Amino acid sequence: MKPTIIAALFASTALATPVAQADKPISTPSPTTLVSGALWIRAVTSPNYHKYLQTKPANVPGTAVLDSHTTAGQFNIEGGQLVNKVSNPPLYLWVEEPADKANPPRTLATYFNTTKNPFGTFAWQGDALTWSVPSVKRQNVGAWLVCKNQALFINTGAYSYQTPAGCADQTIHYYNDKTANN
C-alpha cells in the first residue's frame, strides 16, 4: 500500500503533526504471548492500572494509547528508538517536537509512525520507560500523561503536580511475563 500523509491535530499545540499511514490500514493482530525480544509496556497505577501501550486499530500508525491487554503491542528499545516488534512494517514511537523547546507545552503528543523518531531518545530506567532530549528540560524523564481517549503524552512538568484537566499522571513500565493480563 502506498503511504499517505495525514495530519493529526494534538491537544498540546495548534500545529498539525504528520503521521504516515496506509491508505487502508490493516491491523496486525496482537499476539497473545510475548514474542522473542519483546516486552509489554503498561501503566501500574490507577486510573490506568494494567492498561497497555498500543494503537487503535492495533499495530498500525497512529496515536499512542494505553488500553486493553487483549490488543497490547509488544516493544523494545533499539538504538534509542521504541519499536513495536509485532507490526509489519515496524512502528516507531514519535514525540511531538515543540516550536519553543525552552518553554514547551505541558503535554507533548506521542504517536507511532513507520519511520524512526528524529526527536529524543527512549531508554529504560529500571523497568520504567523514559524519554529525553537535551533541548527539552524535564523534571522527571519517566513522567507521562494519559488524556482524552486514552492518548499518551510526554509530561514536561512535575509528576502529579498541576496535572492538566482531563489527564492522569502515569509512569509506564515494561512487563515480561509470557502473557499480558489485567
Sequence and secondary structure as in RCSB ss.txt:
>XXXX:A:sequence
MKPTIIAALFASTALATPVAQADKPISTPSPTTLVSGALWIRAVTSPNYHKYLQTKPANVPGTAVLDSHTTAGQF
NIEGGQLVNKVSNPPLYLWVEEPADKANPPRTLATYFNTTKNPFGTFAWQGDALTWSVPSVKRQNVGAWLVCKNQ
ALFINTGAYSYQTPAGCADQTIHYYNDKTANN
>XXXX:A:secstr
  EEEEEEE TT SSEEEEEEESS       SS  TT BEEEE STTSTT EEE SSTTSSEE EEE GGG   E
EEETTEEEESSSSS EEEEE   S SSS  SEEEEEEESS   S EEEEETTEEEEEBTTB  S TT EEE GGG
BEEEE S TTSS  TT EEE EEEE SSS   
